[in-house]
Amino acid sequence: MHQIDKDTIKKFIFSLQNTDGGFHLQKNYNQTTLMSSAFSIIILELINSLDSLEISRDQDFFLRHQDEKSGLFIDLNRNQEYEKKEDIEYNYIHYQTTAFSLSALDALGLKPNYRLSFTDRFRGKDKILKFFDGVDWKNPWHESNKIMFLLQFFSYDYIKMKNEDSLDNIHVILDTLDSFQDPKTGLWGTQFNTSTFVSMAAAYHFLIFYKYFDRKINFSEKISSSVFQLQMRDGLFHPFGGGGACEDLDAIDVISKVCSNFSDEAAASLRKAHAALLQNRNEDGGFCWAKRPKFPLLVGLKYFNPISELFNIGMIKWIVKNNYIGSVIPFVKEKKIYRCSNWNRMKYDINHSDSWSTWFRLLSIATIEKLMPELKKHDINFNFRRLPSIGWMQSE
């Protein structure tokens, strides 16, 4: 088994450091962005190693990229003019960059120079409901990220800037999400014929805030049942086999948030996932996105059962193309180069270690070990994010 240790993780993270500031996403490409730099800083926070950083250098790397007028963090590597700040879709990378930059600055014990004035376009019930009018629930994975960004920004403004108005906006968003939840699965989007796999990812983005703000999670048993079905024989949650850093974290965190009475089923699921996660660790101390089986002919078969909740024509086509046709005609198979948010500056080889995958896989391991401390076999005392965002874990 590939056990983890703090020193090799630190060594991997600092191997990504750019002498001009920031951190690369992956050594294969040596491309530095605000997001990739935030990932490394948050990993160091997670493994309690922020004392290894030169705080003044790293804080300047982020703060000099904040736009004074809007409050957004604008990555200069993004070849796109910043405009129409109320349009999250058009400015998706800028909103995503801002979310991770705020988390990195908070990890460093710092605040942004300017207020998040772009959030004013979304304040108040009428503006929030207008935003939801444009949400495409047939694509809940992508849309949930945008909702998560707003929840994170309002949470930051409420907790760090003491703006009570932002708390009202958070509850309006969560009230609205309640109305879009599918009572059959407990997820968001399945009532519009999206797959359980995709809708599970959306649930992860929302449940962070339900738990932090002590909101009731409706249909929690339905949610857990839906997610348990997604687990493959290898212990992870991707129908191609070998898991996926994002999808595995999503599923594991959702289980941790909805299984209040920690059942035998939840324990068995997480124990199996824990062992499988460690298989994605590489010799350099980092983790890869996924290690796919060469011939995944028996993976994902549960999606083909017409009486199963997982049955979904779109998923079946996707699995057949990759697992069956792709095993015979390799160029049809899943590409080995991914791009975070389809941005070429954030590309990575899924077989090699990168900071995004390393963060998410360590976070998955940390989440399981918080619930099942007997599984811990290393020297790391994990430190979760303090603020509601990716990386936060409830205390109970």
N, C-alpha and C positions, 0 to 999 in steps of 0.2 A: 504494500500500500504506500502511496506517495504522501507522507506526512509533511505538514508545513512547519516552518519556523520563521521567526521574526527577521533574523539576519539575512536570510536568502531573499526574502521578500523586499527588504530595504535595498539590498544590493541590486535587485532587478529594477526597482523604481528609480534609483539614482543612475542606473545605466541609461535611462530615458531622458535624463536632464540635458537641456539645451544650454550651452555656454552663454547664449545671448538672452537667456531668460525663458522660463517655462519648461514644460516637459513634452516629449514626443508621445504619440499614442502607441507606436510600435517601431522598433528599431529597423524593421525592414524598409520603412519609408522615411523615417526621420523628419516627420512633419509635425510642427508644433502649433497648437491652437489654444485659445482660452479654455475650451472644454477639455482637451487632453491634459492640460496642466492642472485643471481642477480635479480630474480623476486621480492623479498622482497624490495631490495634497490630501484628498479625502481618504485615500488608502492609508497614508501615513497617520492620519487621525484615527482611523479604524484600528490600526495595530499599535497605537500609542507610541508613535515615533516622530511626532512633529518637532521634537527638540533637535532633530538632525537638520532642520531647514534653516536657511538664512531668511528670517521673516521679512526683513526690510526689502530684500530683493524681490521676494515673491509677492508681497503686497503691492509693490509698485507695478509689477507686471499686470495685475488685474486693474488697479485703480486708474491707471492712465488710459484704459480702454472704455471707461464709462462715459457715456454721452451726457453732458451737463443738462441739456434741454429736456430730454426724455427720461433719463435715468437708466436706460438700457445699456448693457455691456455689448459693445460692437466689436466683433473680431475683424481686424483689418484684412485678414486673409480671405474674407468672404467677399467675392466680387459681385456685390449687390448693393445698390444704393438703399440706404435706410429711408423709408418713407411710409406713409399710411400706418402710423404706429398702432392704430386700433385693429389692424388686420393681422391677426396672429398667424394665419396661414401664409400670407405673403412674407412675413418677417419671422417665420418659424425658427430659423437658426438663431436669430438674435434673441428671441424669447428663451430658447433652450440654453443658449450661452449665458444669458443673464441668470437663469435658475441655478446652473452649476457654479457660476462665478460667485453668487451670493453664498452658496454652501461652502465654497473654498475659503472665502473671506471670513465667514463665521468660524470655520475650523481654526483659522489663524488668529481669532480673537479680534477681528476688525469689522468695521462697517463701511458701506459705500460712501463716497463723497457727497453724492446727491440723492435726493429723494426719488422714489420710483414713480415719477409723475405720469408715466405712460399708463399706469393702472387707473387713472382718473376716467379713462374712456370706458371702463367696465364697472364703475361704482354705482350702486343703487339697483333696486330690484328690476326696474324697467330695462336698464342697459344689460343686466345679466340675462334676463329672459330673451332679449333681442339676440344676444350672443348664442343662446341655446337654440334659437330658431334656425341658426345656420349649421348646427351640429349634424353630421351625417352618421347616424347610428348603424349604418351598414358597414362602416369602417371604424369600429369602436376603439381599436388599438391606437390608431393615429389620433383620433379625436380626443381620446382620454388624456393624451399627453398635453394637449392645449388646455384642457380643463385643469389638469394637475398644475401646470405652470401658474394659472391664475390663483389657485388655492395656495400654492407655495408663496406667491408674491403677497397676497393678502395676509397670510400667516406671518410672514416676516415683518410686514408693516405693523401688524397688531402686537406681536411679541417683542420685537426689537425697538420699534418706533413708538409703541404705546398708543397706536391709533385705534380707538374703539370702533370707529366706523368700519374698519376692515373686518372686525369680527362679525358684524351684521352681514357683510357681503359673503363671508365664508358660509354662514348658515343658510343664506338664500341659495347658494350654489348646491349645498348638500340637500336642502329641501327639494330642489329641482331634480337632483340626481335620484332621490327617492322615487319620484314620479316616473322615471324612465327605467326602473329596475324590473327585470323580467321575473315574475313570481314563480315561474316554472323551473328556472335554473338558478335564480338568485343573482344572475349576471346582467350585464348591460349589453344589449345588442342582439342577443339570441332570438328575441321576439321578431327581429327583422331578418331572420335566416342567416345570421353570421354564425361562424363555428364557435363551439365552446372554447377551443384553443385560443382564438383571437379575443373573445370576450373576457376570458380569464385575465389576460394582460391588462385590459381596461380596469377590471376590478382592483388589481394591485395598485394602480395609480390613485384610485379613490379611497381605498380602505385605510391608507395611511392617515388621512384626515378625519375619517370617521372615528378611528381609535384615539387620535390625539385630542380631539375636541369632545370625546366621550359621547358620541352619537350612537344611537341604536343601529346596529347592522341588521337590516331586515333579511329574512330568508337565509340566515347563516347556515343552517343545515343543508339547504339546497346548494349553497355556494360550495361548501366542503365536499358534498357528494359529486358536484360537477368537476371539481379540481382533482379529486382522487382518481377519477376515470381517465384523466390525461396522462397519468404516470405510465411510462413504458416499462418493459421487462428489465431494461438496464438500470432502472431506478430514477431516470431523468424524465423530462417532459416534452421532448421534441419527437415528432413522428418520423424523422429521418434517422433517429438513433444518435447517441452521443450527446444529447441535450443541446442546450443553447444558453449562453450565460444569462441572457435577458429572460427568456421564457422560464428557466429553472428558478431564478430568483423570484419571478412573479408568482409562480405556483407555490413555492415554499413559504413566501411571506403571507400570501393569502391564507394558507392553512394555519399559519401561526396566529392570524388575526381573527379567524372565525371559529376555531375549535377551542372555545372557552373551557369546556371540560375535556381535557386532553385525553382523547379516546385511544384505545388500543390500535385502531385503524390509522389514526394520525401518527402515533409513535412508530408504527411499522413502516409507514410511508416515508417519514423523515429519516429514519435510520437507514433505509435503503438508499435514499437520495444522498445522504451524507457520505456513504462509502463511494458512490458513483461520482460525486463532485471531485473527490480527491484524484480521480483518474485523469482529470483535465489539467493537473499541475504539470508543468514542464521543468526540466533540469535547471533552467535559469532562475527558478524561484517564482516565476509568474504563471499565470493561467491562460489557456487559450479559450476561444469561444466554444469550440466543439471538436471532438475527435470522432468523426463519422466512421461507421463500419463500412468496409469495402463493398459488401453485398448485403444491403439492408432488406432482404426479401421478406423477412418475418416481422419487421418493425412496422408499427402503425396499423396492423390488421384490425384492431378494434374499431377503427373508424368506418369499416366496411359493413358492420352489423346494422341492418336496417331497423332493428328495434331498439338500438342504443341511442342515447341522447347525443352521442358523438357523431352519429351519422350525418354527413354533410357532403353534398356533391362536389362543392369547391375543394374541400379538403381531400376527397378521394382522388380527384384529378391531379392535385398537387403531389400526393403521395405516389400515385401510379407513375407520374412523369419522372420523379426522382428515384424512387426505390426500385422500380421494375424496368422501365424503359432506360433509365439512366445507368442501370447496372450492365446493360448490353451496349448502349450507345453513350459513352461517357460525356460527350459535349452537351447532352441534354440535362445532365445532372446539375445540382446546385453549384453555383460558382463558389470558388474558394476565397475570393476577395469580396469582402463586405464593405459597405460604406455607411457609416453612421449618419442617419438622416439624409442619405443619398448625396452626401457632400464628399467630393473627391479628396479634399484635404484631410478627411477623417477615414481613410481607407485602411484596411488591415486584412491580413491573411488569417483565416479562422483557425488554422492549425498551429500558429505561432502565438507566443505570449504577447498580450497588449494590456494597457492599463485599464481599459473599460472592462474587459473580461475578467481581469484580475480583481478589480473592485467588486464586481457583481458576484463572482464565485466565492470570494472571501466573505462577502456579506451574507451569502446563502449559508455558508458553513457557520458563521457567527450566529445567525438566527436559529439554526437547528441546535447548536450547542448551548444557547441560552435556555432553550426548552429542555434539552437533554444533556446536561453537563457531563454525564458519564462518558460521552463520546469524545471529549476533549483529550488529545494526546500531544499537546504542543505547549510552547512557552508564551503564547500570546494572550493577553487580557484585552479582549475586544472592547472598543469604545465606539458606541453608536452615535449617530448625529443627534444633536440636542434639539434641533428644530424640525418640524414636520416637513419632510422632503424625502427623496430617495436616500436611504441610509438610516432612517429613524426606526426605532424599535420600541414598542411599549414596554414599560418597566415591569408589569406583572407577569 
